[in-house]
Amino acid sequence: DERPEEARPYLQKLHQEQPEIIERAYNTWPWDLLDECRNDIKLQKEVNSDDETSPHEFYSDRAHDCPICGKPAADLSWFFITTPEITWQKLMGREGWQSVCDDCHVQVDFFMTAMN
């Protein structure tokens, strides 16, 4: 039973006092990978041109609000990520939609669309 509104004050305090704990608990991917993918205009155009449904609409039944500030999932930053080529060569590749709360610098959800 998820009760994020009850945990939010604790997480906010933890975010202020011990941000490294939040960093370990919520941030799955290296930020440099996320920044690289997020700023890859070609990648983002490629995946966004296929469907008129936005990722936060498509995943709305599973997407979470920011656990720290409570920003709604629809208002988070959503972008497509793919792991580096070497991970695909080693059969460890992943790609999918990532949501991020830029205000709290927290990776909220990752919805995998492909793996090998």
C-alpha positions in Angstrom: 0.0 0.0 0.0 1.7 3.2 -1.2 1.2 6.3 0.8 3.6 8.9 -0.7 1.8 11.8 0.9 2.6 10.4 4.4 6.3 9.8 3.5 6.8 13.1 1.8 7.8 15.2 4.9 10.3 12.6 5.9 11.8 12.4 2.3 11.9 16.2 2.1 13.9 16.4 5.4 16.2 13.6 4.2 16.6 15.4 0.9 17.8 18.5 2.7 19.9 16.9 5.4 21.3 13.8 3.7 20.9 14.2 -0.1 23.3 11.3 -0.7 20.7 8.9 0.6 18.1 10.2 -1.8 20.7 10.0 -4.6 21.4 6.3 -3.9 17.8 5.4 -3.4 16.2 7.1 -6.4 18.8 7.7 -9.0 19.2 4.5 -11.0 21.1 5.9 -14.0 24.3 8.0 -14.2 23.3 11.6 -14.6 25.8 12.1 -17.5 23.9 9.3 -19.4 20.6 11.0 -18.8 21.9 14.4 -19.8 23.4 13.0 -23.0 20.2 11.3 -24.0 18.0 14.2 -22.9 20.1 16.6 -25.1 20.2 14.2 -28.1 17.7 16.0 -30.3 17.9 13.4 -33.0 17.0 10.6 -30.5 14.2 12.5 -28.9 12.7 13.5 -32.2 13.0 9.9 -33.4 11.0 8.5 -30.5 8.5 11.3 -30.3 7.5 11.2 -33.9 6.2 7.6 -33.8 3.1 8.3 -31.6 1.0 11.2 -30.7 0.5 10.0 -27.2 3.0 11.5 -24.8 4.9 9.1 -22.5 3.3 10.5 -19.3 -0.1 9.8 -20.8 0.8 6.3 -22.0 2.2 5.4 -18.6 -0.2 7.4 -16.5 -1.6 4.3 -14.7 1.9 3.5 -13.4 3.8 6.8 -13.3 4.6 8.3 -10.0 4.6 11.9 -8.8 7.9 13.2 -7.4 8.5 11.5 -4.1 10.1 14.6 -2.7 8.0 17.6 -3.7 4.9 15.9 -5.0 5.1 17.4 -8.5 2.6 15.5 -10.6 4.0 12.9 -13.0 2.5 14.8 -16.0 4.6 17.9 -15.0 7.9 16.0 -14.7 10.5 16.0 -17.4 10.1 13.0 -19.7 12.6 11.8 -22.2 13.9 8.7 -23.9 17.1 7.1 -22.8 19.3 4.4 -24.3 22.4 2.8 -22.7 25.7 3.1 -24.6 26.5 0.8 -27.5 28.9 -1.3 -25.5 26.1 -2.4 -23.2 24.1 -3.6 -26.2 27.2 -5.5 -27.5 27.5 -7.2 -24.1 23.8 -8.0 -24.0 23.1 -5.6 -21.2 21.4 -2.8 -23.2 18.3 -1.0 -22.0 16.2 1.8 -23.3 13.0 3.4 -22.4 11.2 6.5 -21.0 12.6 8.3 -18.0 10.8 10.8 -15.8 12.8 13.3 -13.7 11.9 16.0 -11.2 14.3 18.8 -12.2 13.4 20.8 -9.1 14.6 18.0 -6.7 17.1 16.4 -9.1 15.5 13.0 -8.7 14.9 10.2 -11.2 11.3 9.2 -10.6 10.4 6.4 -13.0 12.0 4.4 -15.8 9.7 2.5 -18.2 11.8 0.0 -20.2 10.8 -0.5 -23.8 13.7 -2.7 -24.9 16.5 -4.8 -23.5 18.8 -7.4 -24.7 
